[in-house]
Amino acid sequence: MSELRDHIAESEPELLAFLTDLVEIPSVNGRHPEAPLAARIIAEAEKFGLPAELIARDPNRPNAVVRWGEGGRGFAFIGHMDTVAPGDATRWTSAPFTAAVRSGRLYGRGAADNKAGIACGLYTLALVQKLGLLDPQTHQLILAGVADEESGASSELGVRYLLDSGALAAARGAIYTYTSDIVCVGHRGLLRLQLTARGQSVHTGSDEWAAGTAGVNAVTGLAAALLALEQLELPAPAHPAFAHLGCTVTPGTLFHGGEFESIVPGKAEALVDIRLMPGQDAEEVVTAVRTALDAVCAARPGLELEMTVKNRLPGAAIPAEHPLVIVAQQAARTHTSAPWPIAGAGPANEGYMLIGAGIPTLPGFGPTGGGAHAPDEWVDIHSLAATVAIYTDIVVNYLK
């Protein structure tokens, strides 16, 4: 144990420098291709003599895959390279794409979500290789920096492409390397609905509008629909790892409507975000939403409400008693001296793809951090070395 910690301590400056580089390479989904970030990961792997390659459906948006070992008994660390946008830069204490260090934390967009975990995963492979902790003829460790997760965790470019191409075939377990303070056994699902309201446009000063003989306000009609969905109660199966969560409906996360100041709005659009519990039937939810929308239309003659499904992915979880869960909880306690509860995560990610492919996965387990999708996103610098120790402990004990 002391030898392990000594080697990790020696590599801490390099690990922090690597993470700094990752944060300072912008990779906002829809704005920056992941290729420069993938190249930086490949270069760091080659420094350690680890075989690395780009595996891509889209050459501008590749996945960086690093391996140690050639055996069929493998384990994968997976983190997405893309980030959300920084938002209003004036709300940040330091520039979003400058890896600023303050009070033991590294700040920057993507620090917690998901670049620190990628850095820790790569340094875990390097440590296992350096110390000879596993047999490379029997075992295989994989680090995958994947593309396009932030588009809705349903992309064909990242995890889905790696699974379909056989790049993760050796994996007998996996960790999606989000920052966390829990042993995450699963995540809720996601259902995003695009609503379009259509009414009838007329002049707001017209006699017909004043008399109520013409014109249907699509904006207020859509608002009524969103308020109805806010009150919608959707039954969801209970799950012991998700006792703190349920099915959440958030209407109107995006809203647009109207054509001009003096025109009764003839069209309005909004997005509805619904988080599904593991085992919850998405079709039943869609049916309940349609029923609610029909009731709004019936109360507002002339209003039409159209609904399309933008994103749909299921909740997923592995059993709390799975060996990977037990090993991870023990390793976390050993290296942090703190109990890590077993629980599910509220946000969705690509863990469902891995679990669905038969790979037991902790879809969110890594360094200490916070502020994902918010200003001043951060990761605790001290937790980086602890995470490498935890990851190393997990693969050695899970694969043995």
C-alpha positions in Angstrom: 0.0 0.0 0.0 2.8 2.4 0.9 4.6 1.7 -2.4 1.4 2.4 -4.3 0.9 5.7 -2.6 4.6 6.7 -3.1 4.4 6.1 -6.8 1.1 8.0 -7.1 2.6 10.9 -5.1 5.6 11.0 -7.6 3.2 11.3 -10.5 0.9 14.0 -9.0 2.6 17.0 -10.7 2.4 15.2 -14.1 -1.2 14.3 -13.5 -2.1 17.8 -12.6 -0.3 19.2 -15.7 -2.1 16.8 -17.9 -5.5 17.7 -16.5 -4.6 21.4 -16.9 -3.9 20.8 -20.6 -7.2 18.9 -21.0 -9.3 21.7 -19.4 -7.5 24.4 -21.5 -8.4 22.7 -24.8 -12.0 23.8 -25.5 -14.3 21.0 -26.5 -17.8 22.4 -26.2 -20.3 20.1 -27.9 -21.4 21.6 -31.2 -18.6 24.2 -31.3 -15.3 22.4 -31.1 -14.4 19.0 -32.5 -12.9 16.6 -30.0 -9.9 15.8 -32.2 -7.4 18.1 -30.5 -8.3 16.8 -27.1 -8.1 13.2 -28.3 -4.7 13.9 -29.7 -3.5 15.2 -26.3 -4.7 12.0 -24.6 -2.9 9.9 -27.2 0.3 11.9 -26.6 0.1 11.4 -22.9 -0.4 7.6 -23.3 2.5 7.4 -25.7 4.7 9.1 -23.1 4.1 6.0 -20.9 4.5 3.5 -23.8 0.9 2.6 -23.7 -0.7 1.5 -27.0 -3.2 4.2 -28.1 -5.3 4.9 -31.1 -8.1 7.0 -32.5 -11.3 5.1 -33.3 -13.8 7.2 -35.1 -17.0 7.1 -37.0 -16.4 10.8 -37.7 -12.7 11.7 -38.1 -13.3 15.2 -36.6 -14.9 13.7 -33.6 -12.8 10.6 -32.7 -12.6 8.5 -29.6 -9.2 8.2 -27.9 -8.6 4.6 -26.8 -5.6 3.6 -24.7 -4.9 0.0 -23.6 -2.6 -1.9 -21.3 -2.5 -5.7 -21.6 -3.8 -8.1 -24.2 -5.9 -10.5 -22.1 -9.6 -11.2 -22.4 -10.4 -10.3 -18.8 -10.6 -6.5 -19.1 -11.9 -3.4 -17.4 -12.7 0.0 -19.0 -12.5 3.6 -17.7 -14.7 5.8 -19.8 -15.0 9.5 -19.8 -16.5 11.9 -22.4 -14.2 14.6 -23.8 -16.9 17.1 -24.9 -18.4 19.6 -22.5 -21.3 21.9 -22.3 -20.9 25.6 -23.1 -19.5 27.9 -20.3 -22.5 30.2 -20.4 -22.0 33.8 -19.2 -18.3 34.1 -18.7 -18.8 37.1 -16.3 -20.3 34.7 -13.8 -17.0 32.8 -13.6 -14.4 33.8 -11.1 -11.7 32.9 -13.6 -11.9 32.3 -17.4 -13.8 29.1 -18.2 -11.0 27.6 -20.3 -8.1 28.6 -18.0 -7.3 25.9 -15.5 -7.1 28.1 -12.5 -5.9 26.7 -9.1 -7.4 28.2 -6.0 -7.6 26.8 -2.4 -6.8 23.3 -3.5 -9.2 23.2 -6.4 -8.7 23.3 -10.1 -11.5 25.4 -11.9 -12.5 25.3 -15.5 -15.2 24.0 -17.8 -15.0 20.2 -18.0 -12.8 19.9 -14.9 -15.4 17.7 -13.1 -17.4 16.7 -16.1 -15.5 14.7 -17.3 -11.8 15.5 -17.8 -10.5 14.8 -14.3 -11.8 11.3 -14.5 -10.2 10.7 -17.9 -6.8 11.9 -16.5 -7.2 9.6 -13.4 -8.1 6.7 -15.6 -5.0 7.1 -17.9 -2.7 7.4 -14.9 -4.2 4.2 -13.4 -3.2 2.3 -16.5 0.3 3.7 -16.3 0.6 2.8 -12.6 -0.6 -0.8 -13.1 1.9 -1.1 -15.9 4.8 0.4 -13.9 4.2 -1.7 -10.8 3.2 -4.9 -12.7 0.1 -5.4 -10.6 -1.8 -7.5 -13.2 -0.8 -10.1 -15.8 -0.9 -8.4 -19.2 -1.4 -11.8 -20.9 -4.6 -12.4 -18.8 -5.9 -8.9 -18.2 -6.6 -5.8 -20.3 -7.2 -2.2 -19.0 -8.9 0.3 -21.4 -9.2 4.0 -21.2 -11.7 5.5 -23.6 -12.1 9.3 -24.0 -15.4 9.4 -26.0 -17.0 12.0 -28.2 -20.5 13.6 -28.2 -22.0 12.6 -24.9 -23.3 16.1 -24.1 -25.7 16.0 -27.1 -28.1 13.8 -25.1 -26.2 10.7 -24.1 -27.6 8.9 -27.1 -24.9 9.6 -29.8 -23.7 7.1 -32.4 -20.2 8.5 -32.3 -18.9 7.6 -28.8 -19.7 4.7 -26.5 -22.2 3.3 -29.0 -19.6 3.2 -31.8 -17.0 1.6 -29.5 -19.4 -1.1 -28.5 -20.5 -1.8 -32.0 -16.9 -1.9 -33.3 -15.8 -4.3 -30.7 -13.3 -1.9 -29.0 -14.7 -2.7 -25.6 -15.1 -6.4 -26.1 -12.6 -7.3 -23.3 -14.4 -5.3 -20.7 -15.8 -7.3 -17.8 -16.6 -4.2 -15.9 -16.4 -0.4 -16.3 -16.5 2.9 -14.6 -17.8 6.1 -16.2 -15.4 8.5 -14.6 -17.6 11.4 -13.4 -16.8 13.1 -10.1 -18.7 11.6 -7.2 -19.0 11.0 -3.5 -21.2 7.9 -3.9 -20.7 4.4 -5.4 -23.0 5.0 -8.3 -24.9 1.9 -9.4 -27.1 3.5 -12.0 -28.7 6.5 -13.4 -32.2 7.7 -14.3 -33.4 7.7 -17.8 -34.2 10.7 -20.0 -37.2 11.6 -22.1 -37.1 15.0 -23.9 -40.2 16.1 -25.7 -40.5 19.0 -28.2 -43.9 20.7 -28.1 -45.2 22.9 -30.9 -48.3 24.9 -30.3 -50.2 26.3 -33.3 -52.9 29.0 -33.1 -54.2 31.7 -35.4 -52.4 35.0 -35.9 -54.4 38.2 -36.1 -53.6 41.9 -35.4 -53.8 42.5 -31.7 -55.7 45.8 -32.3 -58.3 44.2 -34.6 -62.0 44.1 -34.0 -62.0 40.4 -34.4 -59.5 39.8 -31.7 -61.3 42.2 -29.3 -64.6 40.4 -30.0 -63.0 37.0 -29.7 -64.2 35.9 -33.2 -60.7 35.4 -34.6 -57.2 34.6 -33.3 -55.8 31.8 -31.1 -52.8 32.6 -28.9 -50.3 29.9 -29.3 -48.0 31.2 -26.5 -50.7 31.2 -23.8 -51.9 27.9 -25.1 -48.5 26.4 -24.8 -48.1 28.0 -21.4 -51.3 26.3 -20.3 -49.9 23.0 -21.5 -46.6 23.4 -19.7 -48.5 24.3 -16.5 -50.6 21.1 -16.9 -47.5 19.0 -17.3 -46.0 20.6 -14.2 -48.9 19.1 -12.3 -48.7 15.7 -14.0 -48.2 12.8 -11.6 -46.5 9.9 -13.3 -46.3 6.6 -11.4 -42.8 5.1 -11.3 -41.4 1.9 -9.9 -39.5 2.2 -6.7 -35.8 1.3 -6.6 -33.7 1.0 -3.4 -30.8 2.9 -4.9 -33.0 5.7 -6.0 -34.9 6.3 -2.8 -34.0 10.0 -2.9 -35.2 10.4 -6.5 -38.3 9.9 -8.5 -39.7 10.7 -11.9 -39.2 14.4 -12.5 -41.0 16.5 -15.1 -39.5 19.9 -16.0 -41.6 21.7 -18.6 -40.3 24.6 -20.7 -36.5 24.2 -20.3 -36.4 26.0 -23.7 -39.2 28.2 -24.9 -39.8 30.3 -28.0 -42.9 31.9 -29.4 -44.4 34.8 -31.2 -43.8 36.6 -34.5 -44.1 40.4 -33.8 -45.1 42.8 -31.1 -48.6 43.5 -32.6 -49.5 40.0 -33.7 -51.4 37.4 -31.7 -48.8 34.5 -31.6 -49.6 31.8 -34.1 -46.8 29.5 -33.1 -44.8 28.6 -30.0 -42.3 25.9 -29.1 -41.0 24.5 -25.9 -38.9 21.6 -24.7 -40.0 19.3 -21.8 -37.4 17.4 -19.9 -38.5 14.2 -18.1 -36.3 12.0 -15.9 -37.4 8.4 -15.8 -36.7 5.9 -13.0 -35.1 2.5 -13.9 -37.8 0.2 -15.2 -40.2 3.0 -16.0 -42.1 2.6 -19.3 -41.4 5.6 -21.5 -44.4 4.8 -23.7 -46.7 5.1 -20.7 -45.2 8.5 -20.0 -45.7 9.6 -23.6 -49.3 8.5 -23.4 -49.9 10.4 -20.2 -48.4 13.5 -21.7 -50.6 13.2 -24.8 -53.7 12.9 -22.7 -52.8 16.0 -20.8 -52.2 17.9 -24.0 -55.5 16.8 -25.5 -57.3 18.2 -22.4 -55.6 21.6 -22.9 -56.6 21.6 -26.6 -60.2 20.7 -25.7 -60.4 23.7 -23.3 -59.0 26.1 -25.9 -60.8 25.7 -29.3 -58.5 26.3 -32.2 -55.3 25.4 -30.4 -53.2 22.5 -31.8 -50.4 20.9 -29.8 -47.9 18.7 -31.6 -45.4 16.5 -29.7 -42.3 14.8 -30.9 -39.7 12.8 -29.0 -36.3 14.4 -29.2 -34.3 12.1 -26.8 -35.3 8.8 -25.2 -33.0 6.7 -23.2 -33.7 4.3 -20.3 -32.7 4.3 -16.7 -30.3 1.6 -15.8 -28.7 0.1 -12.7 -26.7 -2.9 -11.5 -27.5 -4.7 -8.2 -26.1 -3.1 -5.1 -24.6 -6.4 -4.1 -22.7 -6.8 -7.4 -19.0 -7.6 -6.8 -17.9 -4.4 -8.6 -20.0 -2.4 -6.2 -18.6 -4.1 -3.1 -15.0 -3.8 -4.3 -15.5 -0.1 -5.2 -17.0 0.7 -1.8 -14.2 -1.0 0.0 -11.5 0.7 -2.1 -13.1 4.2 -1.6 -13.2 3.7 2.2 -9.6 2.4 2.2 -8.2 5.4 0.4 -10.4 8.2 1.7 -11.3 7.0 5.2 -14.9 7.8 4.6 -18.0 5.7 3.9 -19.3 6.0 0.3 -23.0 5.3 0.1 -24.4 3.1 -2.6 -26.9 5.1 -4.7 -28.2 6.0 -8.1 -27.5 9.2 -10.0 -30.2 11.7 -11.1 -28.6 12.8 -14.4 -28.5 10.4 -17.3 -25.4 9.3 -19.1 -24.1 6.6 -21.4 -23.9 4.0 -18.6 -27.1 2.4 -19.9 -25.4 1.5 -23.1 -22.7 -0.4 -21.2 -25.0 -2.1 -18.8 -27.3 -3.0 -21.7 -24.3 -4.6 -23.5 -23.7 -6.8 -20.4 -20.8 -4.8 -19.0 -21.4 -4.2 -15.2 -20.8 -0.4 -14.9 -20.6 2.2 -12.2 -21.9 5.1 -14.3 -20.4 7.9 -12.2 -17.5 7.2 -9.8 -14.4 9.4 -9.6 -12.7 12.4 -8.1 -14.3 14.9 -5.8 -15.7 17.9 -7.7 -18.7 20.0 -8.4 -20.3 22.7 -10.5 -20.9 20.6 -13.6 -22.9 22.6 -16.2 -22.5 25.7 -14.0 -20.0 28.5 -13.5 -16.8 27.8 -11.6 -16.9 24.0 -12.3 -14.1 22.5 -10.1 -12.3 19.4 -9.0 -10.4 18.8 -5.8 -6.7 18.4 -6.6 -6.0 16.2 -3.6 -8.7 13.8 -4.8 -6.9 13.1 -8.0 -4.2 10.9 -6.4 -6.8 9.3 -4.2 -8.9 8.4 -7.2 -5.9 6.8 -9.0 -5.3 4.7 -5.8 -9.0 3.8 -5.7 -9.2 2.9 -9.4 -6.0 0.8 -9.1 -7.4 -1.0 -6.0 -10.7 -1.8 -7.9 -9.1 -3.3 -11.0 -6.6 -5.4 -9.1 -9.2 -6.8 -6.8 -12.1 -7.1 -9.2 -10.1 -8.8 -12.0 -8.1 -11.1 -9.8 
